[in-house]
């Protein structure tokens, strides 16, 4: 009979981060408690505290894990693409929810609602926003330098607007707007991007 292998401390912490993410989505960032995380993880509260003596630290790590998709993972994907026009299209499409129940975006919505009351959450969101703007700006500047884009405004303004459109349409998708799904939202953002870059962005 095979004996189940005991999970490492790092694997257990990853499991707890995922459990905390589910608990935040289920109970809200202000309503989640230690017992909720323990229930999601299938552990006792004491076992959770063994790995994370401070629940607030675990909740922050859970939020950061959700954010990784919208910067770190996108940057890794962009590193495999050469052309700035294709990079811009891929970046726009990858910044939107997959649907109303997208857990990462629901997590960000929770974080946004609490940011005004919690300085740490506000700093996390601001940092993500600034990095996303920088990501877009780099693509735009490269495209302009190569003559692929003819920008109608400075790159930082365009980049900020693109991130703002991501956020706005992402919220509409998670709010189940009947006319705006991921494809519709992507096309609306691309319509703006075509106007400000002078490129068809046909990818």
C-alpha positions in Angstrom: 0.0 0.0 0.0 1.4 3.4 -1.0 1.7 5.9 1.9 0.6 9.4 1.1 3.5 11.8 0.9 3.4 14.6 3.4 3.2 18.0 1.9 6.2 20.3 2.3 5.8 23.6 4.3 6.0 25.6 1.1 3.3 23.5 -0.6 1.1 23.9 2.5 1.5 27.6 2.4 0.5 27.7 -1.3 -2.6 25.6 -0.4 -3.4 28.1 2.3 -3.0 31.1 -0.1 -5.5 29.4 -2.5 -7.9 28.7 0.4 -7.7 32.3 1.5 -8.5 33.5 -2.0 -11.6 31.3 -2.1 -12.6 32.6 1.4 -12.2 36.2 0.4 -14.4 35.7 -2.7 -17.0 33.9 -0.6 -17.1 36.1 2.4 -15.6 39.4 1.2 -12.3 41.0 2.3 -13.9 42.6 5.4 -15.9 39.5 6.4 -13.3 36.7 6.0 -12.2 35.1 9.3 -9.6 32.6 10.3 -12.3 29.9 10.5 -13.4 30.6 7.0 -9.8 30.0 5.6 -9.5 26.9 7.7 -12.7 25.5 6.4 -11.7 26.2 2.8 -8.3 24.5 3.4 -9.8 21.5 5.3 -7.7 22.3 8.3 -8.1 23.4 11.8 -7.6 27.1 12.7 -4.6 26.1 14.7 -3.0 24.5 11.6 -3.5 27.7 9.6 -1.9 29.8 12.4 1.0 27.4 12.5 1.9 28.5 8.9 0.5 32.0 9.1 0.4 33.4 12.7 -0.9 36.6 11.3 -4.1 36.2 9.3 -3.6 39.7 7.7 -0.3 38.5 6.2 -2.0 35.5 4.6 -4.8 37.7 3.2 -2.2 40.1 1.7 -0.3 37.2 0.1 -3.6 35.8 -1.3 -4.3 39.2 -2.9 -0.8 39.4 -4.3 -1.1 35.9 -5.8 -4.2 37.0 -7.6 -2.4 40.0 -9.0 0.4 38.0 -10.5 -1.7 37.1 -13.5 -2.1 40.8 -14.5 1.5 41.7 -14.5 4.1 38.9 -14.0 2.4 36.4 -16.2 1.7 38.9 -18.9 5.3 40.0 -18.9 6.5 36.4 -19.3 4.1 36.0 -22.2 5.2 39.2 -23.9 8.8 38.1 -23.7 7.9 35.4 -26.3 6.5 38.0 -28.8 8.5 40.2 -31.0 6.2 42.7 -32.8 4.8 45.6 -30.7 1.4 45.5 -32.5 0.9 41.9 -31.6 2.2 42.6 -28.1 -0.4 45.3 -27.6 -3.3 43.1 -28.8 -2.2 40.2 -26.5 -1.8 42.5 -23.6 -5.2 44.0 -24.0 -6.9 40.6 -24.3 -5.1 39.1 -21.4 -6.1 41.9 -19.0 -9.8 41.1 -19.1 -11.8 38.6 -17.1 -12.6 35.2 -18.7 -16.2 35.7 -17.6 -18.4 36.9 -14.7 -17.0 34.3 -12.2 -13.3 34.9 -13.0 -11.8 34.4 -9.5 -8.7 36.7 -10.0 -10.8 39.6 -11.1 -13.4 39.1 -8.3 -10.5 39.1 -5.9 -9.3 42.4 -7.3 -12.8 43.9 -7.0 -12.8 42.9 -3.3 -9.4 44.6 -2.9 -10.6 47.7 -4.7 -13.6 48.0 -2.4 -11.4 47.8 0.7 -8.5 50.0 -0.5 -10.0 53.2 0.9 -10.1 51.6 4.4 -6.9 49.7 4.3 -3.6 51.3 3.5 -1.9 48.1 2.6 -4.5 47.1 0.1 -4.4 50.6 -1.4 -0.6 50.3 -1.8 -1.0 46.9 -3.5 -3.5 48.2 -6.0 -1.5 51.4 -6.7 1.6 49.3 -7.3 -0.3 47.0 -9.7 -1.7 49.9 -11.6 1.7 51.6 -12.0 3.3 48.4 -13.2 0.6 47.8 -15.8 0.9 51.4 -17.0 4.7 50.9 -17.4 4.1 47.6 -19.3 1.8 49.3 -21.8 4.0 52.4 -22.1 7.0 50.2 -23.0 5.1 48.5 -25.8 3.8 51.9 -27.1 7.3 53.5 -26.9 8.9 50.6 -28.8 6.2 50.7 -31.4 6.5 54.4 -31.9 10.3 54.2 -32.2 10.0 51.5 -34.8 7.4 53.5 -36.8 4.7 50.8 -36.1 2.6 53.2 -34.1 1.9 56.9 -34.8 0.7 57.9 -31.3 -1.9 60.7 -31.0 -0.9 61.4 -27.4 2.1 60.8 -25.2 2.6 57.1 -24.3 1.9 57.5 -20.6 -1.5 59.1 -21.3 -2.4 56.3 -23.7 -1.1 53.6 -21.3 -3.1 55.0 -18.4 -6.2 55.1 -20.5 -5.7 51.5 -21.5 -5.4 50.3 -18.0 -8.5 52.3 -17.0 -10.4 50.7 -19.8 -9.3 47.3 -18.6 -10.5 48.0 -15.1 -13.8 49.5 -16.3 -14.8 46.8 -18.7 -13.5 44.1 -16.4 -15.9 45.4 -13.8 -18.8 45.3 -16.3 -18.0 41.7 -17.2 -18.0 40.6 -13.5 -21.2 42.6 -13.0 -22.8 40.5 -15.7 -23.6 43.3 -18.1 -25.8 41.6 -20.8 -24.0 43.2 -23.7 -20.4 43.2 -22.6 -18.5 40.0 -22.4 -14.8 39.4 -22.8 -14.8 39.5 -26.6 -17.0 42.7 -26.7 -14.8 44.4 -24.1 -11.6 43.5 -25.9 -13.0 44.9 -29.2 -14.0 48.1 -27.4 -10.5 48.6 -26.0 -8.9 47.7 -29.3 -11.1 50.3 -31.0 -9.5 53.0 -28.8 -6.0 51.5 -29.2 -6.4 51.6 -33.0 -7.3 55.2 -32.9 -4.4 56.3 -30.7 -1.8 54.2 -32.4 -2.8 54.5 -36.1 -2.4 50.8 -36.4 -5.0 48.2 -37.5 -3.9 45.8 -34.7 -5.2 43.0 -36.8 -4.0 40.0 -34.8 
